[in-house]
Amino acid sequence: MRRANVVSGVVLAVVGLVMLYAVIPAQIEAGPADMVSPRLVPNLTMILVIALSVVLVVGNLRATDGETSEGAVPVISRSEVAAMLKIGAIFAVALTLHLLLSPLAGGVALVAGSLLALGERRPLVLVLMPAALLLGLWLVFYKVLGTAIV
């Protein structure tokens, strides 16, 4: 339970920070100088969410549940951190390929890289899965909706 509390607290804190510094300023105008800003309530709400998330994380990291520090299991294991770093690297490579080459290259890297990270080793699946997904996206956006992705 502690692990779930720590992870959910960290996720909520990150979401709160993104909302506070990116989404709210982009979506809600500041308002005139003579009145209360329309951003006030959303900003206060996100500050409260961030504060409570930090309390949740710190409280669960400090809790011992009767375990000694020698035999305590870490809240987030090394394999979980390694998996998170792998998936983050796959997204970074896919974004770089998308920006430098094309959306198709980024999409193939994202799907195929994720499959490899999840343990898929069959070449047919590694080729057909990105091809089918990207062909389906192309059909929906270009042919059915008549829009462009690029």
CORZIRA-V500487 format. One record per backbone hydrogen bond with DSSP energy under -0.5 kcal/mol. CO is the residue of the C=O (numbers start at 1). NH is the residue of the N-H. Records with the same first field share a line. If there is no record, write none. Layout:
# CORZIRA-V500487
CO: NH, NH
This chain:
# CORZIRA-V500487
1: 5
2: 6
3: 7
4: 8
5: 9
6: 10
7: 11
8: 12
9: 13
10: 14
11: 15
12: 16
13: 17
14: 18
15: 19
16: 20
17: 21
18: 22, 23
19: 24
22: 26
23: 27
24: 28
32: 35
37: 40
39: 43
40: 44
41: 45
42: 46
43: 47
44: 48
45: 49
46: 50
47: 51
48: 52
49: 53
50: 54
51: 55
52: 56
53: 57
54: 58
55: 59
56: 60
57: 61
58: 62
59: 63
64: 67
68: 72
77: 81
78: 82
79: 83
80: 84
81: 85
82: 86
83: 87
84: 88
85: 89
86: 90
87: 91
88: 92
89: 93
90: 94
91: 95
92: 96
93: 97
94: 98
95: 99
96: 100
97: 101, 102
102: 106
103: 107
104: 108
105: 109
106: 110
107: 111
108: 112
109: 113
110: 114
111: 115
112: 116
113: 117
114: 118
115: 120
116: 119
122: 126
123: 127
124: 128
125: 129
127: 131
128: 132
129: 133
130: 134
131: 135
132: 136
133: 137
134: 138
135: 139
136: 140
137: 141
138: 142, 143
139: 143, 144
140: 145
141: 147
